[in-house]
Amino acid sequence: MKRVKEISPLREALAALTPFVKRTFYFSVVVNVLVLAPSAYMMEVYDRVVNSRSHATLLMLTLLVVGVYLLLEALEWVRRQIMHEAGMELDKNLRDRVFGAIFAARIQNIPVGAQALRDMKVLREFLPSVALLAIIDTPLALLVLVIIFMLAPALGWFAVAGAVAQFAIGVINERRIREPLRAANRSAVSAQSYADGVIRNAQVIESMGMLAHIHKRWLSVQQDFLLKQAEASDHGGTNAALSKLVQSLLGSLLLGMGCWLTLKGELHGSGMIVASILGGRVLAPLVQIIGSWRQVEGALESFNRMESFLKEFPLQEKGMVLPAPTGVLSVESVIAGAPRSQVQILKGVSFRVAPGGSLAIVGPSASGKTTLARLLVGVWPALQGKVRLDGNDIYQWDKEELGRYIGYLPQNVELFEGTIAENIARFGDPDLEKVSEACRMVGLDAFIEQLPKRYDTQIGDDGCFLSGGERQRVALARAVYDMPKFVVLDEPNASLDEAGDAALLNTVKLLRKQGTTVIVITHRLNILGAIEHMLVLVDGQVQRFGTCQEVMEALQSPPAARQPSNPNPQG
């Protein structure tokens, strides 16, 4: 598929949150003004109540400041709610994009799904965090600084010195904590991935007594994570304590300087206390940011990782919308390997299969059969050459349009949590008549009738409630659902018994009778009775191609009597 040029989709999604940030900033302005209420209350009490000895004035001022406190808490709640909505909006804007990128990566055998989703969760939860609200409040600290300058310029410059010291602590904190925290995050991802692999293979581990060794290895990975996290926490804790110390010292020193200025007659009595309180407010956002730096650094890590991930797997343009295929398959001088690899697995493979034709692809292990299967259904691209269906490049074809005409049974069967009917109907709206027909074709109907809920039976995660043969047949029924025009079966009889083999043979015959083009990749040759042509693949090259009888006779003849393979095989 052609790729649409994108410039940092993550940045675009964050830019779309500007209205939320603006609203939060406006509320922050009001919050930071109201935060000055205790200082104003103190000044009024000292300057007005103490001198006038008016109980009524004291009561009214007290009621007023209590109301301001209540309003302040309400506005703080509103700020968090706005940024929570921003997080939901970010999720809404990114989830389809991230899911598509995860899917594209998984097709290329890059298992990044869980980490990408965790990164999106980290960014979503960072938006309403104390750390981000403190970042928004930082510019507003200038307002408080202006008020201190209005009280006394000397106090203002002293507060500036404290802010510079706090900023220096923040820079040192970022430099000291960055690498340990990043290393800890990498170790955490590694430990989680290893644990996920252990859980997936629990039965193998238990049956062969591998648990102690596996557990020991996981502990070493986990211990590495804990050590790096402890190092980051030590640095972060030290700097956070130093930051709070600077904040406390500044408040006390401002009080002392204010007292000195008062003694000189340059400041009123209450001014020194107000300056002390306001000095703490100047540094409060920086203290909060430094104290939450692990969260800030984690969000930055997630941002950088997700931005790189989305750029690496950009949005794909929808493929061509074409008429329904008839099943003409042509493979034209295909050279191919695994995605992101230049190692050639298939080396100049060419053949053709007519509509309604059938072809068995055989060959030793590692000859490229599964790679060829993935190319035939348009999952992987070719390095050179083309795989065409009805003359059109199958890789470029819009898969949502083409999917209904394609049936694919991969070598490693994968089912999904849900009912039997949902899995067979490919999680569209199940047509029970078509589901039942697919089950009859593959010989699954007798098994279905024995189930209490029949087609509504839940099969569990990856079909864990089914045996290997039952999973294979359900996947085969999914491949033939709604009678597709082109079917590729990769080792379809790998887990089947004798009855299953007979059902598979009958399925291929029924598909051919309906005019479906069938490609079967197999090691077991008992299915050849239902197949017309046969291709022998060795070391990624076509060694033999012809009718099954011709190829079998050629392979069984003495080496000296064998004829070279057809350079332009047609089926």
Residue pairs with C-beta under 8 A, 6 or more apart in sequence:
1 316
1 317
1 318
1 319
1 395
1 396
2 316
2 317
2 396
3 314
3 315
3 316
3 317
4 314
4 315
4 316
4 317
5 314
6 310
6 311
6 314
6 315
8 307
8 310
8 311
9 94
9 97
9 310
9 314
9 315
10 94
10 303
10 306
10 307
10 310
11 307
13 90
13 93
13 94
13 97
14 90
16 89
16 93
17 86
17 89
17 90
17 127
20 82
20 83
20 85
20 86
20 89
21 86
21 136
23 82
24 79
24 82
24 83
24 86
24 133
24 136
25 136
27 75
27 78
27 79
27 82
28 79
28 133
28 136
28 137
28 140
29 140
30 75
31 72
31 75
31 76
31 79
31 137
32 137
32 140
32 141
32 143
32 144
32 281
33 143
34 68
34 71
34 72
34 75
35 72
35 281
36 144
36 147
36 278
36 281
37 65
37 68
37 69
37 72
38 65
38 277
39 274
39 277
39 278
41 61
41 62
41 64
41 65
42 270
42 273
42 274
42 277
43 270
43 271
43 274
44 61
45 58
45 61
46 269
46 270
46 273
47 268
47 270
48 54
48 57
48 61
49 57
49 58
49 61
79 133
80 128
80 133
81 128
83 127
83 128
83 132
83 133
84 127
84 128
86 127
86 128
87 123
87 124
87 125
87 127
87 128
88 124
90 120
90 123
90 124
90 127
91 120
91 124
94 120
95 120
97 310
97 315
98 116
98 117
98 120
98 306
98 310
100 313
100 315
100 316
101 116
101 309
101 310
101 312
101 313
102 112
102 113
102 116
102 117
104 313
104 316
105 111
105 112
105 113
105 309
105 312
105 313
106 112
106 113
107 339
107 379
107 380
108 338
108 339
108 340
108 380
109 338
109 339
110 340
111 193
112 309
114 192
114 193
114 196
115 189
115 305
116 306
116 309
118 302
119 302
119 303
119 305
119 306
119 309
120 302
120 306
122 298
122 299
122 302
123 299
123 302
123 303
123 306
126 132
126 295
126 296
126 298
126 299
126 302
129 292
129 295
130 288
130 292
131 288
131 289
131 292
131 293
131 295
131 296
131 299
134 284
134 285
134 286
134 288
134 289
134 292
135 285
135 289
137 284
137 285
138 285
138 286
138 289
140 285
141 163
141 281
141 282
141 283
141 284
141 285
141 286
144 278
144 281
144 282
145 156
145 159
145 160
145 163
145 282
147 278
148 155
148 156
148 159
148 254
148 275
148 278
148 279
148 282
149 155
149 156
151 258
151 267
151 271
151 274
151 275
151 278
152 258
152 261
152 266
152 267
152 271
152 275
154 257
154 261
155 254
155 257
155 258
155 261
155 267
155 275
155 279
158 250
158 253
158 254
158 257
158 279
159 250
159 254
159 278
159 279
159 282
162 246
162 247
162 249
162 250
162 253
162 279
162 282
162 283
163 282
163 283
163 286
165 246
166 243
166 246
166 247
166 283
166 286
166 287
166 290
167 286
169 239
169 242
169 243
169 246
169 290
170 239
170 243
170 286
170 289
170 290
170 293
172 239
173 235
173 236
173 239
173 240
173 243
173 290
173 293
174 293
174 297
176 235
176 239
177 232
177 235
177 236
177 239
177 293
177 294
177 297
178 297
180 228
180 229
180 231
180 232
180 235
181 228
181 229
181 232
181 236
181 294
181 297
181 298
181 301
182 297
182 301
183 228
184 225
184 228
184 229
184 231
184 232
185 298
185 301
187 221
187 224
187 225
187 228
187 229
188 225
188 229
190 221
190 225
191 218
191 221
191 222
191 224
191 225
194 217
194 218
194 221
195 218
198 205
198 214
198 218
204 210
205 211
205 214
232 294
233 294
236 293
236 294
239 290
239 293
240 287
240 290
240 291
240 293
243 283
243 286
243 287
243 290
243 291
244 287
244 291
246 283
247 280
247 283
247 284
247 287
250 279
250 280
250 282
250 283
251 276
251 277
251 279
251 280
252 276
254 272
254 275
254 276
254 278
254 279
255 272
255 273
255 275
255 276
257 272
257 275
258 267
258 271
258 272
258 273
258 275
258 276
259 272
261 267
261 271
261 272
262 268
262 269
262 271
262 272
267 275
289 296
318 398
318 400
319 396
319 397
319 398
319 399
319 401
319 402
320 392
320 396
320 397
320 398
321 398
321 401
322 390
322 392
322 397
322 398
322 401
322 402
323 390
324 405
324 485
325 389
325 390
325 392
325 402
325 405
325 485
325 486
326 355
326 390
326 485
327 353
327 354
327 355
327 356
327 357
327 389
327 390
327 485
327 486
327 515
327 516
327 517
328 352
328 353
328 354
328 355
328 388
328 389
328 390
328 391
328 517
329 352
329 353
329 357
329 376
329 387
329 388
329 389
329 486
329 517
329 519
330 351
330 352
330 353
330 386
330 387
330 388
330 391
331 349
331 350
331 351
331 352
331 372
331 375
331 376
331 385
331 386
331 387
331 388
332 350
332 385
332 386
332 387
332 388
333 348
333 349
333 350
333 384
333 385
334 346
334 348
334 349
334 350
334 372
334 375
334 382
334 384
334 385
334 386
334 387
335 344
335 346
335 347
335 348
335 382
335 383
335 384
335 385
336 344
336 345
336 346
336 371
336 372
336 375
336 380
336 381
336 382
336 383
336 384
336 385
337 343
337 344
337 345
337 346
337 371
337 383
338 345
338 371
338 380
339 380
339 381
342 383
344 383
344 540
345 368
345 371
345 540
346 368
346 371
346 372
346 375
346 382
346 540
347 539
347 540
347 541
348 385
348 541
349 368
349 372
349 385
349 537
349 540
349 541
349 542
350 385
350 542
350 568
350 569
351 359
351 535
351 542
351 545
351 569
351 570
351 571
352 569
352 570
352 571
353 359
353 517
353 519
353 533
353 571
354 517
354 571
355 485
355 515
355 517
356 512
356 515
356 516
356 517
357 517
357 518
357 532
357 533
357 571
358 508
358 512
358 517
358 518
358 519
358 520
358 530
358 531
358 532
358 533
359 518
359 519
359 520
359 531
359 532
359 533
359 534
359 535
359 571
360 520
360 521
360 522
360 525
360 527
360 528
360 531
360 533
360 534
360 535
360 548
361 369
361 372
361 373
361 519
361 520
361 521
361 522
361 534
361 535
361 537
362 369
362 521
362 522
362 523
362 525
362 534
362 535
362 536
362 537
363 369
363 536
363 537
363 538
363 543
364 538
367 537
367 538
367 539
367 540
368 537
368 539
368 540
369 490
369 521
369 537
370 411
370 490
370 521
371 380
372 521
372 537
373 408
373 410
373 411
373 488
373 490
373 519
373 521
374 380
375 381
375 382
375 387
375 395
376 387
376 394
376 488
376 519
377 394
377 406
377 408
377 488
378 387
378 394
378 395
378 397
378 399
378 402
378 406
380 395
381 395
382 395
386 393
387 393
387 394
387 395
388 394
389 397
389 402
389 486
394 402
403 426
404 482
404 484
405 484
405 485
405 486
406 484
406 485
406 486
406 487
406 488
407 478
407 479
407 480
407 481
407 484
407 486
407 487
407 488
407 489
407 516
408 479
408 487
408 488
408 489
408 490
409 475
409 476
409 478
409 479
409 487
409 488
409 489
409 490
409 492
410 475
410 490
411 490
411 491
411 494
411 521
413 463
413 471
413 472
413 475
413 495
414 462
414 475
415 423
415 459
415 462
415 463
415 466
415 471
415 474
415 475
416 422
416 423
416 427
416 462
417 458
417 459
417 460
417 461
417 462
418 427
418 458
418 459
419 453
419 455
419 456
419 457
419 458
419 459
420 448
420 451
420 454
420 455
420 456
420 457
420 459
420 474
421 430
421 432
421 435
421 455
421 456
422 430
423 459
423 463
423 474
423 478
424 430
424 435
424 438
424 439
424 455
424 474
424 477
424 478
424 481
425 431
425 434
425 435
425 478
425 481
426 478
426 481
430 455
431 482
432 455
434 481
434 482
435 455
435 477
435 481
436 445
436 455
438 444
438 477
438 478
438 480
438 481
438 482
439 445
439 448
439 477
441 477
441 480
441 506
441 507
441 510
441 511
442 473
442 476
442 477
442 480
442 503
442 504
442 507
443 473
443 499
443 500
443 502
443 503
443 506
443 507
444 470
444 473
444 474
444 477
444 503
447 470
447 473
448 454
448 455
448 457
451 457
458 465
459 465
459 466
459 474
460 466
463 470
463 471
463 474
466 474
468 495
469 495
469 496
469 497
469 500
471 495
472 492
472 493
472 494
472 495
472 496
472 500
473 496
473 500
473 503
476 489
476 492
476 504
476 507
479 487
479 489
480 487
480 507
480 511
483 511
483 514
483 516
484 516
485 515
485 516
485 517
486 516
486 517
486 519
487 511
487 516
487 517
487 518
487 519
488 519
488 521
489 518
489 519
489 520
489 521
489 522
490 521
491 521
491 522
491 523
492 504
492 520
492 522
492 527
493 500
493 501
493 504
493 522
493 524
493 526
493 527
496 503
496 504
501 524
501 526
501 527
504 527
505 526
505 527
505 529
505 530
508 518
508 520
508 527
508 530
508 531
509 530
511 518
512 518
512 530
518 531
520 527
520 531
528 534
528 548
528 552
531 548
532 547
532 548
532 571
533 545
533 546
533 547
533 548
533 571
534 544
534 545
534 546
534 547
534 548
534 551
534 552
535 542
535 544
535 545
535 551
535 569
536 542
536 543
536 544
536 545
536 551
536 555
536 565
537 543
542 565
542 569
543 565
544 551
544 554
544 555
544 565
545 551
545 565
545 566
545 569
545 571
546 554
546 566
546 569
554 562
554 563
555 562
